Amino acid sequence: MATLATSVMLMRWQILSAVLMFMASTLNVQFRKSDYQALAFISSGLGIAASCWFATGLLGMSLDFAATWTHIKDVMLEIMSHTPPEWPMVIT
C-alpha cells in the first residue's frame, strides 16, 4: 500500500496531464460530432499542451516560466538596442 501511495505521489503531475489529455480528446470528439468547430479547436490545443506537459515531465525537464520570461525580455531589449533610431521607417 505504501508503494502505491508513493508512486501516486511521485507521478501526480504525469497522471494529471494524462487525464487532461484523455479529457481533451474526448471533448474534441464530442465537439466535432456536435459541429462546434471552435470548441473542438480549443480542446485540441489543450490536449497538445497537456501532452507537451506530460512529455516534459517524463523526460525530467521543468519549465521555469519566470526565468524564461526574463530571458525573453533581456533578448528583446538587446535586439531593440541595436535598431536604428528612425526605425520603423515610413517610405512615402
Phi and psi restraints in degrees (range 20) as a CNS / XPLOR table:
assign (resid 1 and name C) (resid 2 and name N)
       (resid 2 and name CA) (resid 2 and name C) 1.0 -65.7 20.0 2
assign (resid 2 and name N) (resid 2 and name CA)
       (resid 2 and name C) (resid 3 and name N) 1.0 -35.7 20.0 2
assign (resid 2 and name C) (resid 3 and name N)
       (resid 3 and name CA) (resid 3 and name C) 1.0 -64.3 20.0 2
assign (resid 3 and name N) (resid 3 and name CA)
       (resid 3 and name C) (resid 4 and name N) 1.0 -42.6 20.0 2
assign (resid 3 and name C) (resid 4 and name N)
       (resid 4 and name CA) (resid 4 and name C) 1.0 -63.9 20.0 2
assign (resid 4 and name N) (resid 4 and name CA)
       (resid 4 and name C) (resid 5 and name N) 1.0 -44.2 20.0 2
assign (resid 4 and name C) (resid 5 and name N)
       (resid 5 and name CA) (resid 5 and name C) 1.0 -64.1 20.0 2
assign (resid 5 and name N) (resid 5 and name CA)
       (resid 5 and name C) (resid 6 and name N) 1.0 -40.4 20.0 2
assign (resid 5 and name C) (resid 6 and name N)
       (resid 6 and name CA) (resid 6 and name C) 1.0 -65.8 20.0 2
assign (resid 6 and name N) (resid 6 and name CA)
       (resid 6 and name C) (resid 7 and name N) 1.0 -42.5 20.0 2
assign (resid 6 and name C) (resid 7 and name N)
       (resid 7 and name CA) (resid 7 and name C) 1.0 -66.3 20.0 2
assign (resid 7 and name N) (resid 7 and name CA)
       (resid 7 and name C) (resid 8 and name N) 1.0 -36.7 20.0 2
assign (resid 7 and name C) (resid 8 and name N)
       (resid 8 and name CA) (resid 8 and name C) 1.0 -66.6 20.0 2
assign (resid 8 and name N) (resid 8 and name CA)
       (resid 8 and name C) (resid 9 and name N) 1.0 -39.3 20.0 2
assign (resid 8 and name C) (resid 9 and name N)
       (resid 9 and name CA) (resid 9 and name C) 1.0 -66.8 20.0 2
assign (resid 9 and name N) (resid 9 and name CA)
       (resid 9 and name C) (resid 10 and name N) 1.0 -38.8 20.0 2
assign (resid 9 and name C) (resid 10 and name N)
       (resid 10 and name CA) (resid 10 and name C) 1.0 -74.5 20.0 2
assign (resid 10 and name N) (resid 10 and name CA)
       (resid 10 and name C) (resid 11 and name N) 1.0 -31.0 20.0 2
assign (resid 10 and name C) (resid 11 and name N)
       (resid 11 and name CA) (resid 11 and name C) 1.0 -103.3 20.0 2
assign (resid 11 and name N) (resid 11 and name CA)
       (resid 11 and name C) (resid 12 and name N) 1.0 17.2 20.0 2
assign (resid 11 and name C) (resid 12 and name N)
       (resid 12 and name CA) (resid 12 and name C) 1.0 -60.8 20.0 2
assign (resid 12 and name N) (resid 12 and name CA)
       (resid 12 and name C) (resid 13 and name N) 1.0 -40.3 20.0 2
assign (resid 12 and name C) (resid 13 and name N)
       (resid 13 and name CA) (resid 13 and name C) 1.0 -73.5 20.0 2
assign (resid 13 and name N) (resid 13 and name CA)
       (resid 13 and name C) (resid 14 and name N) 1.0 -36.0 20.0 2
assign (resid 13 and name C) (resid 14 and name N)
       (resid 14 and name CA) (resid 14 and name C) 1.0 -68.4 20.0 2
assign (resid 14 and name N) (resid 14 and name CA)
       (resid 14 and name C) (resid 15 and name N) 1.0 -38.4 20.0 2
assign (resid 14 and name C) (resid 15 and name N)
       (resid 15 and name CA) (resid 15 and name C) 1.0 -65.6 20.0 2
assign (resid 15 and name N) (resid 15 and name CA)
       (resid 15 and name C) (resid 16 and name N) 1.0 -43.8 20.0 2
assign (resid 15 and name C) (resid 16 and name N)
       (resid 16 and name CA) (resid 16 and name C) 1.0 -61.5 20.0 2
assign (resid 16 and name N) (resid 16 and name CA)
       (resid 16 and name C) (resid 17 and name N) 1.0 -43.4 20.0 2
assign (resid 16 and name C) (resid 17 and name N)
       (resid 17 and name CA) (resid 17 and name C) 1.0 -68.8 20.0 2
assign (resid 17 and name N) (resid 17 and name CA)
       (resid 17 and name C) (resid 18 and name N) 1.0 -33.6 20.0 2
assign (resid 17 and name C) (resid 18 and name N)
       (resid 18 and name CA) (resid 18 and name C) 1.0 -65.7 20.0 2
assign (resid 18 and name N) (resid 18 and name CA)
       (resid 18 and name C) (resid 19 and name N) 1.0 -40.3 20.0 2
assign (resid 18 and name C) (resid 19 and name N)
       (resid 19 and name CA) (resid 19 and name C) 1.0 -64.8 20.0 2
assign (resid 19 and name N) (resid 19 and name CA)
       (resid 19 and name C) (resid 20 and name N) 1.0 -40.1 20.0 2
assign (resid 19 and name C) (resid 20 and name N)
       (resid 20 and name CA) (resid 20 and name C) 1.0 -63.9 20.0 2
assign (resid 20 and name N) (resid 20 and name CA)
       (resid 20 and name C) (resid 21 and name N) 1.0 -39.3 20.0 2
assign (resid 20 and name C) (resid 21 and name N)
       (resid 21 and name CA) (resid 21 and name C) 1.0 -63.2 20.0 2
assign (resid 21 and name N) (resid 21 and name CA)
       (resid 21 and name C) (resid 22 and name N) 1.0 -42.6 20.0 2
assign (resid 21 and name C) (resid 22 and name N)
       (resid 22 and name CA) (resid 22 and name C) 1.0 -63.2 20.0 2
assign (resid 22 and name N) (resid 22 and name CA)
       (resid 22 and name C) (resid 23 and name N) 1.0 -45.7 20.0 2
assign (resid 22 and name C) (resid 23 and name N)
       (resid 23 and name CA) (resid 23 and name C) 1.0 -64.6 20.0 2
assign (resid 23 and name N) (resid 23 and name CA)
       (resid 23 and name C) (resid 24 and name N) 1.0 -39.7 20.0 2
assign (resid 23 and name C) (resid 24 and name N)
       (resid 24 and name CA) (resid 24 and name C) 1.0 -65.0 20.0 2
assign (resid 24 and name N) (resid 24 and name CA)
       (resid 24 and name C) (resid 25 and name N) 1.0 -39.9 20.0 2
assign (resid 24 and name C) (resid 25 and name N)
       (resid 25 and name CA) (resid 25 and name C) 1.0 -65.5 20.0 2
assign (resid 25 and name N) (resid 25 and name CA)
       (resid 25 and name C) (resid 26 and name N) 1.0 -43.6 20.0 2
assign (resid 25 and name C) (resid 26 and name N)
       (resid 26 and name CA) (resid 26 and name C) 1.0 -63.7 20.0 2
assign (resid 26 and name N) (resid 26 and name CA)
       (resid 26 and name C) (resid 27 and name N) 1.0 -44.8 20.0 2
assign (resid 26 and name C) (resid 27 and name N)
       (resid 27 and name CA) (resid 27 and name C) 1.0 -63.5 20.0 2
assign (resid 27 and name N) (resid 27 and name CA)
       (resid 27 and name C) (resid 28 and name N) 1.0 -38.6 20.0 2
assign (resid 27 and name C) (resid 28 and name N)
       (resid 28 and name CA) (resid 28 and name C) 1.0 -60.4 20.0 2
assign (resid 28 and name N) (resid 28 and name CA)
       (resid 28 and name C) (resid 29 and name N) 1.0 -44.9 20.0 2
assign (resid 28 and name C) (resid 29 and name N)
       (resid 29 and name CA) (resid 29 and name C) 1.0 -63.3 20.0 2
assign (resid 29 and name N) (resid 29 and name CA)
       (resid 29 and name C) (resid 30 and name N) 1.0 -45.2 20.0 2
assign (resid 29 and name C) (resid 30 and name N)
       (resid 30 and name CA) (resid 30 and name C) 1.0 -64.3 20.0 2
assign (resid 30 and name N) (resid 30 and name CA)
       (resid 30 and name C) (resid 31 and name N) 1.0 -41.7 20.0 2
assign (resid 30 and name C) (resid 31 and name N)
       (resid 31 and name CA) (resid 31 and name C) 1.0 -66.5 20.0 2
assign (resid 31 and name N) (resid 31 and name CA)
       (resid 31 and name C) (resid 32 and name N) 1.0 -38.3 20.0 2
assign (resid 31 and name C) (resid 32 and name N)
       (resid 32 and name CA) (resid 32 and name C) 1.0 -67.9 20.0 2
assign (resid 32 and name N) (resid 32 and name CA)
       (resid 32 and name C) (resid 33 and name N) 1.0 -36.6 20.0 2
assign (resid 32 and name C) (resid 33 and name N)
       (resid 33 and name CA) (resid 33 and name C) 1.0 -65.7 20.0 2
assign (resid 33 and name N) (resid 33 and name CA)
       (resid 33 and name C) (resid 34 and name N) 1.0 -36.4 20.0 2
assign (resid 33 and name C) (resid 34 and name N)
       (resid 34 and name CA) (resid 34 and name C) 1.0 -86.5 20.0 2
assign (resid 34 and name N) (resid 34 and name CA)
       (resid 34 and name C) (resid 35 and name N) 1.0 2.3 20.0 2
assign (resid 34 and name C) (resid 35 and name N)
       (resid 35 and name CA) (resid 35 and name C) 1.0 64.9 20.0 2
assign (resid 35 and name N) (resid 35 and name CA)
       (resid 35 and name C) (resid 36 and name N) 1.0 38.1 20.0 2
assign (resid 35 and name C) (resid 36 and name N)
       (resid 36 and name CA) (resid 36 and name C) 1.0 -104.5 20.0 2
assign (resid 36 and name N) (resid 36 and name CA)
       (resid 36 and name C) (resid 37 and name N) 1.0 82.4 20.0 2
assign (resid 36 and name C) (resid 37 and name N)
       (resid 37 and name CA) (resid 37 and name C) 1.0 -66.8 20.0 2
assign (resid 37 and name N) (resid 37 and name CA)
       (resid 37 and name C) (resid 38 and name N) 1.0 -37.9 20.0 2
assign (resid 37 and name C) (resid 38 and name N)
       (resid 38 and name CA) (resid 38 and name C) 1.0 -65.9 20.0 2
assign (resid 38 and name N) (resid 38 and name CA)
       (resid 38 and name C) (resid 39 and name N) 1.0 -44.0 20.0 2
assign (resid 38 and name C) (resid 39 and name N)
       (resid 39 and name CA) (resid 39 and name C) 1.0 -67.6 20.0 2
assign (resid 39 and name N) (resid 39 and name CA)
       (resid 39 and name C) (resid 40 and name N) 1.0 -33.5 20.0 2
assign (resid 39 and name C) (resid 40 and name N)
       (resid 40 and name CA) (resid 40 and name C) 1.0 -65.1 20.0 2
assign (resid 40 and name N) (resid 40 and name CA)
       (resid 40 and name C) (resid 41 and name N) 1.0 -39.5 20.0 2
assign (resid 40 and name C) (resid 41 and name N)
       (resid 41 and name CA) (resid 41 and name C) 1.0 -65.0 20.0 2
assign (resid 41 and name N) (resid 41 and name CA)
       (resid 41 and name C) (resid 42 and name N) 1.0 -42.3 20.0 2
assign (resid 41 and name C) (resid 42 and name N)
       (resid 42 and name CA) (resid 42 and name C) 1.0 -64.7 20.0 2
assign (resid 42 and name N) (resid 42 and name CA)
       (resid 42 and name C) (resid 43 and name N) 1.0 -43.3 20.0 2
assign (resid 42 and name C) (resid 43 and name N)
       (resid 43 and name CA) (resid 43 and name C) 1.0 -67.5 20.0 2
assign (resid 43 and name N) (resid 43 and name CA)
       (resid 43 and name C) (resid 44 and name N) 1.0 -31.9 20.0 2
assign (resid 43 and name C) (resid 44 and name N)
       (resid 44 and name CA) (resid 44 and name C) 1.0 -65.1 20.0 2
assign (resid 44 and name N) (resid 44 and name CA)
       (resid 44 and name C) (resid 45 and name N) 1.0 -41.7 20.0 2
assign (resid 44 and name C) (resid 45 and name N)
       (resid 45 and name CA) (resid 45 and name C) 1.0 -63.3 20.0 2
assign (resid 45 and name N) (resid 45 and name CA)
       (resid 45 and name C) (resid 46 and name N) 1.0 -40.6 20.0 2
assign (resid 45 and name C) (resid 46 and name N)
       (resid 46 and name CA) (resid 46 and name C) 1.0 -65.6 20.0 2
assign (resid 46 and name N) (resid 46 and name CA)
       (resid 46 and name C) (resid 47 and name N) 1.0 -36.3 20.0 2
assign (resid 46 and name C) (resid 47 and name N)
       (resid 47 and name CA) (resid 47 and name C) 1.0 -65.6 20.0 2
assign (resid 47 and name N) (resid 47 and name CA)
       (resid 47 and name C) (resid 48 and name N) 1.0 -40.3 20.0 2
assign (resid 47 and name C) (resid 48 and name N)
       (resid 48 and name CA) (resid 48 and name C) 1.0 -66.0 20.0 2
assign (resid 48 and name N) (resid 48 and name CA)
       (resid 48 and name C) (resid 49 and name N) 1.0 -41.8 20.0 2
assign (resid 48 and name C) (resid 49 and name N)
       (resid 49 and name CA) (resid 49 and name C) 1.0 -63.0 20.0 2
assign (resid 49 and name N) (resid 49 and name CA)
       (resid 49 and name C) (resid 50 and name N) 1.0 -42.1 20.0 2
assign (resid 49 and name C) (resid 50 and name N)
       (resid 50 and name CA) (resid 50 and name C) 1.0 -66.3 20.0 2
assign (resid 50 and name N) (resid 50 and name CA)
       (resid 50 and name C) (resid 51 and name N) 1.0 -36.8 20.0 2
assign (resid 50 and name C) (resid 51 and name N)
       (resid 51 and name CA) (resid 51 and name C) 1.0 -69.9 20.0 2
assign (resid 51 and name N) (resid 51 and name CA)
       (resid 51 and name C) (resid 52 and name N) 1.0 -35.6 20.0 2
assign (resid 51 and name C) (resid 52 and name N)
       (resid 52 and name CA) (resid 52 and name C) 1.0 -65.4 20.0 2
assign (resid 52 and name N) (resid 52 and name CA)
       (resid 52 and name C) (resid 53 and name N) 1.0 -41.2 20.0 2
assign (resid 52 and name C) (resid 53 and name N)
       (resid 53 and name CA) (resid 53 and name C) 1.0 -62.5 20.0 2
assign (resid 53 and name N) (resid 53 and name CA)
       (resid 53 and name C) (resid 54 and name N) 1.0 -40.9 20.0 2
assign (resid 53 and name C) (resid 54 and name N)
       (resid 54 and name CA) (resid 54 and name C) 1.0 -63.1 20.0 2
assign (resid 54 and name N) (resid 54 and name CA)
       (resid 54 and name C) (resid 55 and name N) 1.0 -46.3 20.0 2
assign (resid 54 and name C) (resid 55 and name N)
       (resid 55 and name CA) (resid 55 and name C) 1.0 -65.8 20.0 2
assign (resid 55 and name N) (resid 55 and name CA)
       (resid 55 and name C) (resid 56 and name N) 1.0 -42.4 20.0 2
assign (resid 55 and name C) (resid 56 and name N)
       (resid 56 and name CA) (resid 56 and name C) 1.0 -67.7 20.0 2
assign (resid 56 and name N) (resid 56 and name CA)
       (resid 56 and name C) (resid 57 and name N) 1.0 -33.0 20.0 2
assign (resid 56 and name C) (resid 57 and name N)
       (resid 57 and name CA) (resid 57 and name C) 1.0 -67.5 20.0 2
assign (resid 57 and name N) (resid 57 and name CA)
       (resid 57 and name C) (resid 58 and name N) 1.0 -40.2 20.0 2
assign (resid 57 and name C) (resid 58 and name N)
       (resid 58 and name CA) (resid 58 and name C) 1.0 -68.9 20.0 2
assign (resid 58 and name N) (resid 58 and name CA)
       (resid 58 and name C) (resid 59 and name N) 1.0 -32.7 20.0 2
assign (resid 58 and name C) (resid 59 and name N)
       (resid 59 and name CA) (resid 59 and name C) 1.0 -81.2 20.0 2
assign (resid 59 and name N) (resid 59 and name CA)
       (resid 59 and name C) (resid 60 and name N) 1.0 -6.8 20.0 2
assign (resid 59 and name C) (resid 60 and name N)
       (resid 60 and name CA) (resid 60 and name C) 1.0 82.4 20.0 2
assign (resid 60 and name N) (resid 60 and name CA)
       (resid 60 and name C) (resid 61 and name N) 1.0 13.9 20.0 2
assign (resid 60 and name C) (resid 61 and name N)
       (resid 61 and name CA) (resid 61 and name C) 1.0 -90.8 20.0 2
assign (resid 61 and name N) (resid 61 and name CA)
       (resid 61 and name C) (resid 62 and name N) 1.0 142.9 20.0 2
assign (resid 61 and name C) (resid 62 and name N)
       (resid 62 and name CA) (resid 62 and name C) 1.0 -120.4 20.0 2
assign (resid 62 and name N) (resid 62 and name CA)
       (resid 62 and name C) (resid 63 and name N) 1.0 147.7 20.0 2
assign (resid 62 and name C) (resid 63 and name N)
       (resid 63 and name CA) (resid 63 and name C) 1.0 -105.0 20.0 2
assign (resid 63 and name N) (resid 63 and name CA)
       (resid 63 and name C) (resid 64 and name N) 1.0 116.2 20.0 2
assign (resid 63 and name C) (resid 64 and name N)
       (resid 64 and name CA) (resid 64 and name C) 1.0 -98.1 20.0 2
assign (resid 64 and name N) (resid 64 and name CA)
       (resid 64 and name C) (resid 65 and name N) 1.0 98.9 20.0 2
assign (resid 64 and name C) (resid 65 and name N)
       (resid 65 and name CA) (resid 65 and name C) 1.0 -65.7 20.0 2
assign (resid 65 and name N) (resid 65 and name CA)
       (resid 65 and name C) (resid 66 and name N) 1.0 -35.7 20.0 2
assign (resid 65 and name C) (resid 66 and name N)
       (resid 66 and name CA) (resid 66 and name C) 1.0 -65.7 20.0 2
assign (resid 66 and name N) (resid 66 and name CA)
       (resid 66 and name C) (resid 67 and name N) 1.0 -44.4 20.0 2
assign (resid 66 and name C) (resid 67 and name N)
       (resid 67 and name CA) (resid 67 and name C) 1.0 -67.2 20.0 2
assign (resid 67 and name N) (resid 67 and name CA)
       (resid 67 and name C) (resid 68 and name N) 1.0 -39.0 20.0 2
assign (resid 67 and name C) (resid 68 and name N)
       (resid 68 and name CA) (resid 68 and name C) 1.0 -64.5 20.0 2
assign (resid 68 and name N) (resid 68 and name CA)
       (resid 68 and name C) (resid 69 and name N) 1.0 -44.7 20.0 2
assign (resid 68 and name C) (resid 69 and name N)
       (resid 69 and name CA) (resid 69 and name C) 1.0 -63.7 20.0 2
assign (resid 69 and name N) (resid 69 and name CA)
       (resid 69 and name C) (resid 70 and name N) 1.0 -40.8 20.0 2
assign (resid 69 and name C) (resid 70 and name N)
       (resid 70 and name CA) (resid 70 and name C) 1.0 -62.7 20.0 2
assign (resid 70 and name N) (resid 70 and name CA)
       (resid 70 and name C) (resid 71 and name N) 1.0 -41.8 20.0 2
assign (resid 70 and name C) (resid 71 and name N)
       (resid 71 and name CA) (resid 71 and name C) 1.0 -64.9 20.0 2
assign (resid 71 and name N) (resid 71 and name CA)
       (resid 71 and name C) (resid 72 and name N) 1.0 -44.4 20.0 2
assign (resid 71 and name C) (resid 72 and name N)
       (resid 72 and name CA) (resid 72 and name C) 1.0 -61.4 20.0 2
assign (resid 72 and name N) (resid 72 and name CA)
       (resid 72 and name C) (resid 73 and name N) 1.0 -42.3 20.0 2
assign (resid 72 and name C) (resid 73 and name N)
       (resid 73 and name CA) (resid 73 and name C) 1.0 -62.6 20.0 2
assign (resid 73 and name N) (resid 73 and name CA)
       (resid 73 and name C) (resid 74 and name N) 1.0 -44.2 20.0 2
assign (resid 73 and name C) (resid 74 and name N)
       (resid 74 and name CA) (resid 74 and name C) 1.0 -63.9 20.0 2
assign (resid 74 and name N) (resid 74 and name CA)
       (resid 74 and name C) (resid 75 and name N) 1.0 -41.2 20.0 2
assign (resid 74 and name C) (resid 75 and name N)
       (resid 75 and name CA) (resid 75 and name C) 1.0 -65.4 20.0 2
assign (resid 75 and name N) (resid 75 and name CA)
       (resid 75 and name C) (resid 76 and name N) 1.0 -43.1 20.0 2
assign (resid 75 and name C) (resid 76 and name N)
       (resid 76 and name CA) (resid 76 and name C) 1.0 -64.9 20.0 2
assign (resid 76 and name N) (resid 76 and name CA)
       (resid 76 and name C) (resid 77 and name N) 1.0 -39.6 20.0 2
assign (resid 76 and name C) (resid 77 and name N)
       (resid 77 and name CA) (resid 77 and name C) 1.0 -65.0 20.0 2
assign (resid 77 and name N) (resid 77 and name CA)
       (resid 77 and name C) (resid 78 and name N) 1.0 -38.3 20.0 2
assign (resid 77 and name C) (resid 78 and name N)
       (resid 78 and name CA) (resid 78 and name C) 1.0 -65.1 20.0 2
assign (resid 78 and name N) (resid 78 and name CA)
       (resid 78 and name C) (resid 79 and name N) 1.0 -43.1 20.0 2
assign (resid 78 and name C) (resid 79 and name N)
       (resid 79 and name CA) (resid 79 and name C) 1.0 -63.9 20.0 2
assign (resid 79 and name N) (resid 79 and name CA)
       (resid 79 and name C) (resid 80 and name N) 1.0 -45.0 20.0 2
assign (resid 79 and name C) (resid 80 and name N)
       (resid 80 and name CA) (resid 80 and name C) 1.0 -67.5 20.0 2
assign (resid 80 and name N) (resid 80 and name CA)
       (resid 80 and name C) (resid 81 and name N) 1.0 -25.5 20.0 2
assign (resid 80 and name C) (resid 81 and name N)
       (resid 81 and name CA) (resid 81 and name C) 1.0 -72.5 20.0 2
assign (resid 81 and name N) (resid 81 and name CA)
       (resid 81 and name C) (resid 82 and name N) 1.0 -17.5 20.0 2
assign (resid 81 and name C) (resid 82 and name N)
       (resid 82 and name CA) (resid 82 and name C) 1.0 -96.3 20.0 2
assign (resid 82 and name N) (resid 82 and name CA)
       (resid 82 and name C) (resid 83 and name N) 1.0 -1.7 20.0 2
assign (resid 82 and name C) (resid 83 and name N)
       (resid 83 and name CA) (resid 83 and name C) 1.0 -80.2 20.0 2
assign (resid 83 and name N) (resid 83 and name CA)
       (resid 83 and name C) (resid 84 and name N) 1.0 148.9 20.0 2
assign (resid 83 and name C) (resid 84 and name N)
       (resid 84 and name CA) (resid 84 and name C) 1.0 -68.0 20.0 2
assign (resid 84 and name N) (resid 84 and name CA)
       (resid 84 and name C) (resid 85 and name N) 1.0 153.2 20.0 2
assign (resid 84 and name C) (resid 85 and name N)
       (resid 85 and name CA) (resid 85 and name C) 1.0 -65.9 20.0 2
assign (resid 85 and name N) (resid 85 and name CA)
       (resid 85 and name C) (resid 86 and name N) 1.0 -25.5 20.0 2
assign (resid 85 and name C) (resid 86 and name N)
       (resid 86 and name CA) (resid 86 and name C) 1.0 -89.0 20.0 2
assign (resid 86 and name N) (resid 86 and name CA)
       (resid 86 and name C) (resid 87 and name N) 1.0 9.0 20.0 2
assign (resid 86 and name C) (resid 87 and name N)
       (resid 87 and name CA) (resid 87 and name C) 1.0 -83.4 20.0 2
assign (resid 87 and name N) (resid 87 and name CA)
       (resid 87 and name C) (resid 88 and name N) 1.0 138.5 20.0 2
assign (resid 87 and name C) (resid 88 and name N)
       (resid 88 and name CA) (resid 88 and name C) 1.0 -79.5 20.0 2
assign (resid 88 and name N) (resid 88 and name CA)
       (resid 88 and name C) (resid 89 and name N) 1.0 137.6 20.0 2
assign (resid 88 and name C) (resid 89 and name N)
       (resid 89 and name CA) (resid 89 and name C) 1.0 -82.8 20.0 2
assign (resid 89 and name N) (resid 89 and name CA)
       (resid 89 and name C) (resid 90 and name N) 1.0 144.4 20.0 2
assign (resid 89 and name C) (resid 90 and name N)
       (resid 90 and name CA) (resid 90 and name C) 1.0 -109.4 20.0 2
assign (resid 90 and name N) (resid 90 and name CA)
       (resid 90 and name C) (resid 91 and name N) 1.0 115.5 20.0 2
assign (resid 90 and name C) (resid 91 and name N)
       (resid 91 and name CA) (resid 91 and name C) 1.0 -96.2 20.0 2
assign (resid 91 and name N) (resid 91 and name CA)
       (resid 91 and name C) (resid 92 and name N) 1.0 121.1 20.0 2
